[in-house]
Amino acid sequence: MSKTQKSPNAGTGADIKRLNFTGHRKIFYAISLVLIAIAVVVTFLGVDVAIEFKGGTMITYSFAGEINDADAEKKVEELTGANVTVQQGEMFQSDRKKLSISFVSNEGFTAEKQTALTSSLQEAYKDNDLQILDSTDVAASSGRNFFIKCIVAVIFSAIVLIIYISLRFKRMSGWSSGICAVLALLHDIIATYAAFVLMGFQINSNFIAVVLTILGSSINDTIVVYDRIRENRKLMPSVEIHDLVNISTTQSMTRSFRTTITTVATMIIISIVAYMRGVTSILSFSIPISVGMIVGTYSSLCLAPSLWVSMQKAKKSA
């Protein structure tokens, strides 16, 4: 029975394939700073915030036949005196269509005003059998409170994540791993926000849903990389920290790519179907989440591990 001979490189990681992620960390930092700068610039160009966050009125009608958006928008603006947004969509359960009218109304839109508006539109579109489906009136203060609560929920999630990752990877580095992971998540949220604005989507409840989904997906990818670093540290205790991170990130890369490609491919198919069916509410979820997934994969492989290496080197030199 022959004895198993250990490689002379065992425990040094010299014979393990790796890509030089940490060697390019300054490039990754520059790319991320550019994405953040784009987000700041697009904010000054104008952000379309939905009524549920800023207050206003949204009324949805069903109708038959054809109604011109611009014509309906002009009529409603004359009746309400407000800047109006009109959107049409398909109804899955019938061959009728939906007409969604939204506008800001700081003073509120009373039931009497709504009845008068509906009567005027039914008179203007006699041949389209206009029927009211739903109406929502959100006060400006309620919209702001709802938005603040959403931001608080995201901040609370970030704090919980820092604590969880710090405890889970306490032996690896403690708080620094959690802080780097959350910085990467913050980067993902900012990039997703920029994508939302650049693509002309409203900042609405879909945006919050996308952000929370990306938070979960991106942190999972980052934890996989951290797990690999922790395991490799035990197997290769003499390996330098940047090599350890390069080896671990390279080993996690294929898994992250497969997960992201599968999800993004599904979202692209959903986007195509939604576009063909005119379901814009799904497009404002499926397209930004595809961008967020790609950015999240980049940050979990390139940004978070590189930040962690920089932080560890700064600790040593301090």
Secondary structure, 3 states (H helix, E strand, C coil): CCCCCCCCCCCCCCCCCCCCCHHHHHHHHHHHHHHHHHHHHHHHHCCCECHHHHCEEEEEEEECCCCCHHHHHHHHHHHHCCCEEEEEEECCCCCCEEEEEEECCCCCCCHHHHHHHHHHHHHHCHHHCCEEEEEEEECHHHHHHHHHHHHHHHHHHHHHHHHHHHHHCCCCCCHHHHHHHHHHHHHHHHHHHHHHHHCCCCECHHHHHHHHHHHHHHHHHHHHHHHHHHHHHHHCCCCCHHHHHHHHHHHHHHHHHHHHHHHHHHHHHHHHHHHHHCCHHHHHHHHHHHHHHHHHHHHHHHHHHHHHHHHHHHHHHC
